[in-house]
Each structure stands twice: as C-alpha cells, then as structure tokens.
Amino acid sequence: MADEDDRPYTTYKARPRFLKGRDDDGIDPRSGDRPEYEVHGRRRRFDPRGWLRRGRGTATGRRRLSLGRILRFVAFAAVAWVLVSTIIFLISAQIQESKVSDAAERQLSSAGFTLTTPQTVLMLGSDARTKGTKEAGANVIGTPSRSDSILLMRVGGGASATLSIPRDTVVDIPGHGRDKINAAYAIGGPSLAIQTVESYLGIDVNHLVEVNFENFPQLIDSLGGVTYRGRCVVSYINGGTRNGGYTLRLKAGEHEIDGKQALALARTRKNECRKSEDDRARARRQQKILGGIRDKVISFETFARLPWVAWSAPRAVQSDMAGPTLLGLVGAEMIGGKAEPQVLRPSGAVTLPDGGAGLEVDDAEKQSAVQRFLKG
C-alpha cells in the first residue's frame, strides 16, 4: 500500500489579492497572469473562459439576465397589479351596494351574470343641489328632487347600446297620471322611476345605477381626466362662480376635462353659447362623457392608476349590484365595443294638466328606438 504522502495532490500557486482591479482569484486580468496547478504530476493553466462556456456563471458570479426572464417578471408584476386593483374594487363596491333602497331592488327584474348575459341598466342622476345655491329649478339635497338625467345601457354578452330619455318627455306615471318622466323620481324615488321607464318603453330593467354627483369628479380625476369633443359650451352651474357655483367655458373642439368640468358639462341645461339647444343636446353630451370614461379605462395610461380608479369607480355611483356583479358590468362594457348614442326624438310639444309644457314622442319613434337598443 502506498504511503499517504505518496498520494497525488494539487498545488496552487496564486499571488495574494491586494491590488485594486484584480478578479475574484486575485489575478489582474490585464497582466495575463494565471495560476498554475499540478494534478497527477501534470501542469495546467487556469482558463476562466472555460468556466463561462460550461455555464458555471459569469466572472462576477451572477447569472445573465435574458429577455425571457425580464418578460416573465413584467407579466407577473402586471398580474399582481390587476389582482390588487380587483380586490380594491370589490371592497369599494360592497360598501356602496347597501345604499340602494329595498323598494328599488324589488322593482328590478332578475337576469344572468352581467359579463355573459345581456342586461338593461338604468342610470339616474338627481338634480338635487347643495343648500344656498341660486340655480333656477334646483332642489336642495334632502328634499324631493327630479331625475336630472335618464340613461339606459344595454351591456353583457357582447351587447352594447345606450338610449337617453329627455327629462321633459311626458309619460304616464303609474298611479299619478301624466307628467314629465323626471317627476317620477321626485314622487316615488328610484323605485317609481324604474316602474315608469319599464311601463313607458315596455322593457325590463335589470339593474339600477344612481350617479353620486359628490364623488363623480373624483372618478374623472382618478383617470387623469377624459377627452371630450363637441361644440362650444358656456354654462353657470349653481348660479356660476359669482354665486358660489361653477362656471364652465369650453370652446368648440377637443378638450381634456377634469372632474369638475365633466360634472358641470353633464349637468348643463342652458348653454349660453348655443341657446337654441334642447335637452337632446344635453343627453348627447352625457353619452359622450360616458364614452370618454370607457376609452380612458381601457387605455394604457390608466393601468398605472388602476388601484385609484378601482377605489373611486364604485364610490361614484349607488347601485343594486354587489362587487362581482358590478365588476362583470365593467368588464362587459369594456369588451362590448363602442355603442352608438341614441336619444329619443320628440315629435312635438304637449300641454300638461297643470298647464306646463312637455315633449311628446311618437309611438313609432319610440318602438324603433327600443328595438335598436335591445339588439345592441
């Protein structure tokens, strides 16, 4: 048996690492020096490039970043961002869902899931104003108020359509005779408003959305504003700036509008820039704002703001829909395509029993509009 001292051994000859610029083995890569070592009596020169070729790592001990690894990381971060935003949306929507009256929920017709089944959603905006404002025709918050806007949306299962009803359209309000359609909200709240719309158009309403004017500007601002294109608008909301309200001035063309401007634009009834306008122009402006919101939500710019948008969106409305249902509605609106705005076209004026004036819509016009709406 060979003596232990006769076993093959390796002898390393390396210079100490004490000069700046030497690598991990204490060798200056610029000098060409390499340690020599002996194995079984043979002398070899160390070649670090062989280590790199064998995939043992880089000279600094770190793995190289590949395009595939970067893309996987970005995809993971994006999914996590969307997941967090979804959770925030569901929490916010659940808080708001309890604010719809039981009477209104009982009036709604049941339907399938909002993302996969066509739904009819009634959107209402109240004309209630804060106390002390001087805007003509306004009601103070807390007192009976008329619906300032009446808009139907057809979404889900690929459907995409909108239909606005002018607020001065004269209809039969169940149990209360003939009056302007916006009076139904003042008389019996959202429940009677739903019943009146269903009776007038002959369709079922599946969900209700009441716009919260107090929080609506926050939604627009969380999106970074929306794009609006239209004719010139000059209006004095709540009596204008001089009376503690808001004055809106927009030239004809395209504008990036913020939350206050969007709310004022949606509420503008008397346009001083175009005094011949009627309520149909107002309804078209409201639909353009909704279209601007949709376009902004699906834009890349909004992705960075997604958690803030997810929190603000449910707070801008009061709805019968809980988190998952409302989320399905948003998804259906995003993938359903852009709807062609529709507004019921009055055929003439009519005198109300109290002597007031309203608008009348021909039955043929009404049925044609309803058919186009239901086809989506």
Stockholm file with secondary structure:
# STOCKHOLM 1.0

chainA/1-376         MADEDDRPYTTYKARPRFLKGRDDDGIDPRSGDRPEYEVHGRRRRFDPRGWLRRGRGTATGRRRLSLGRILRFVAFAAVAWVLVSTIIFLISAQIQESKVSDAAERQLSSAGFTLTTPQTVLMLGSDARTKGTKEAGANVIGTPSRSDSILLMRVGGGASATLSIPRDTVVDIPGHGRDKINAAYAIGGPSLAIQTVESYLGIDVNHLVEVNFENFPQLIDSLGGVTYRGRCVVSYINGGTRNGGYTLRLKAGEHEIDGKQALALARTRKNECRKSEDDRARARRQQKILGGIRDKVISFETFARLPWVAWSAPRAVQSDMAGPTLLGLVGAEMIGGKAEPQVLRPSGAVTLPDGGAGLEVDDAEKQSAVQRFLKG
#=GR chainA/1-376 SS CCCGGGSCCCEEECCCCCSTTCCTTSCCTTTTCCCEEEETTEEEECCHHHHHHTTSCCTTSCCCCCHHHHHHHHHHHHHHHHHHHHHHHHHHHHHHHTTSCHHHHHHSCCCSCTTTSCEEEEEEEECEECTTCCCTTCEETTSCCCEEEEEEEEEETTEEEEEECCTTBEEEETTTEEEETTHHHHHHHHHHHHHHHHHHHTCCCCEEEEECTTTHHHHHHHTTCEEEEESCEEEEETTCGGGTSEEEEECSEEEEECHHHHHHHHHCCCCTTCTTCCHHHHHHHHHHHHHHHHHHHTSHHHHTTHHHHHHHHHHTEEESCCHHHHHHHHHHHHHSCCCCCCBCCCCEEEECTTSCEEEECCHHHHHHHHHHHHHC
#=GC SS_cons         CCCGGGSCCCEEECCCCCSTTCCTTSCCTTTTCCCEEEETTEEEECCHHHHHHTTSCCTTSCCCCCHHHHHHHHHHHHHHHHHHHHHHHHHHHHHHHTTSCHHHHHHSCCCSCTTTSCEEEEEEEECEECTTCCCTTCEETTSCCCEEEEEEEEEETTEEEEEECCTTBEEEETTTEEEETTHHHHHHHHHHHHHHHHHHHTCCCCEEEEECTTTHHHHHHHTTCEEEEESCEEEEETTCGGGTSEEEEECSEEEEECHHHHHHHHHCCCCTTCTTCCHHHHHHHHHHHHHHHHHHHTSHHHHTTHHHHHHHHHHTEEESCCHHHHHHHHHHHHHSCCCCCCBCCCCEEEECTTSCEEEECCHHHHHHHHHHHHHC
//
